[in-house]
Amino acid sequence: MINKPDKKPSNPNFSSGPTAKRPGWSILNLQSSLVSRSHRSIECKKKLKEVIDRSKTLLELPQDYILCIMPGSNTGALESSLWSMLGARGVDILAWENFGKDWVIDVVDQLKIKDLNIHDVDYGKLPNLTKVNFNNDVIFTWNGTTSGVRVPNGDWIPSNRKGLTICDATSAIFAMPIDYEKCDVLTWSWQKVLGGEAAHGMLALSPRAVERLESYKPEWPIPKAFRVAENKKIISGIFEGNTINTPSMLCVEDVLDTLNWVEKIGGLEKLFERSNTSLKHISNWIDNTPWIEFMNSDENTRSNTGITFQIKDEWFKKMDETKKRDLMSKVTNTLAKENVAYDINGYPKAPPSFRIWGGGTVEPDDVSALLPWIDWAYGETKINLD
Ligand SMILES: Cc1ncc(COP(=O)(O)O)c(C=O)c1O
């Protein structure tokens, strides 16, 4: 029997998206948001442009990359690039967890690309990166949010590639180094590492991606929400503060608030550091806890954001899937009832697992305070099973 810990995390929000708000966040900080104003007004456009400019500066994106705000969160930004750019070449697509697998459905069932290589592996693993054909367009996720597996770096992507690289960076950007020059398209949402609100996505394009948009028009229709080019010409206004449809100025104010905070704490490196400290706390705990293991056994590709781990006790492994999921719900519900951790049951389509968000808005000390509670809740659940 494990004694109930007495120190609770100061913030129990460990969800992997929407993620924890930045420390010190308050709804009162959004009072100067331009609600009820036209997003086409000079004042609103200035704020929208500010999000673009400050994101680019804080991330240190290459000067010649252009950036815009998209509807539909990261999904909207990523699907816009698939619908707008694919079809010019064959496609190699990498999938090792839920979201990569979603993009496979887009490419296979929706866009029906024929010249296709799918590099598909199970949760916890990374596909063989040496097998990717860069004469094709390549779609991949920098960090797999639902399995805790990320690419180690950008070295596997050649600089002289013929195809475009389309990178879903939503749970990576602002949390880990990204080799931007190796990514022709980068997408993310505010609701991930920045702890912002959902519904809006960001799309960054390299000059090669722009060149594709200005030299090629796909055969299929492109919905308005995805349209960043018209008649083989980029719609330049949306890279300067216009938006395709109406944005929420409340969400805009919120992301500006977080970008301010990032700047104040010391920028990107500080966010990386906070996130790595959270991962370190969990690694140390797992090293000293006999019943648990990372879903990803490879330290080189282990995520510091969607930190995913699973029960390795033999009796648990022998249970059928439904019973495993039932036990996971009991443990995580116990933690939620104690108000120490919300939403840390693994992704529904992933194997039964825990997932703790470790992005920079989470206090590493809170992660540290949570871990003894997981030991306790697991112990309590086991006792009550018999
Ligand atoms: C890797 C990855 N891709 C795509 C998505 C979908 O993002 P959104 O819901 O912001 O569109 C998520 C969200 O969790 C994600 O983690």
Ligand as a Chemical Component Dictionary entry (heavy atoms), coordinates in Angstrom:
data_LIG
# 
_chem_comp.id                   LIG 
_chem_comp.type                 NON-POLYMER 
_chem_comp.pdbx_formal_charge   0 
_chem_comp.three_letter_code    LIG 
# 
loop_
_chem_comp_atom.comp_id 
_chem_comp_atom.atom_id 
_chem_comp_atom.alt_atom_id 
_chem_comp_atom.type_symbol 
_chem_comp_atom.charge 
_chem_comp_atom.model_Cartn_x 
_chem_comp_atom.model_Cartn_y 
_chem_comp_atom.model_Cartn_z 
_chem_comp_atom.pdbx_ordinal 
LIG C1 C1 C 0 0.564  15.630 -34.703 1  
LIG C2 C2 C 0 -0.810 16.216 -34.755 2  
LIG N1 N1 N 0 -1.354 16.491 -35.943 3  
LIG C3 C3 C 0 -2.588 17.019 -36.040 4  
LIG C4 C4 C 0 -3.344 17.313 -34.933 5  
LIG C5 C5 C 0 -4.694 17.943 -35.089 6  
LIG O1 O1 O 0 -4.556 19.252 -34.670 7  
LIG P1 P1 P 0 -5.803 20.256 -34.600 8  
LIG O2 O2 O 0 -6.826 19.567 -33.766 9  
LIG O3 O3 O 0 -5.215 21.463 -33.964 10 
LIG O4 O4 O 0 -6.255 20.466 -35.984 11 
LIG C6 C6 C 0 -2.828 17.058 -33.671 12 
LIG C7 C7 C 0 -3.640 17.332 -32.471 13 
LIG O5 O5 O 0 -3.506 16.757 -31.434 14 
LIG C8 C8 C 0 -1.538 16.497 -33.585 15 
LIG O6 O6 O 0 -1.020 16.238 -32.401 16 
# 
loop_
_chem_comp_bond.comp_id 
_chem_comp_bond.atom_id_1 
_chem_comp_bond.atom_id_2 
_chem_comp_bond.value_order 
_chem_comp_bond.pdbx_ordinal 
LIG C1 C2 SING 1  
LIG C2 N1 SING 2  
LIG C2 C8 DOUB 3  
LIG N1 C3 DOUB 4  
LIG C3 C4 SING 5  
LIG C4 C5 SING 6  
LIG C4 C6 DOUB 7  
LIG C5 O1 SING 8  
LIG O1 P1 SING 9  
LIG P1 O2 DOUB 10 
LIG P1 O3 SING 11 
LIG P1 O4 SING 12 
LIG C6 C7 SING 13 
LIG C6 C8 SING 14 
LIG C7 O5 DOUB 15 
LIG C8 O6 SING 16 
# 
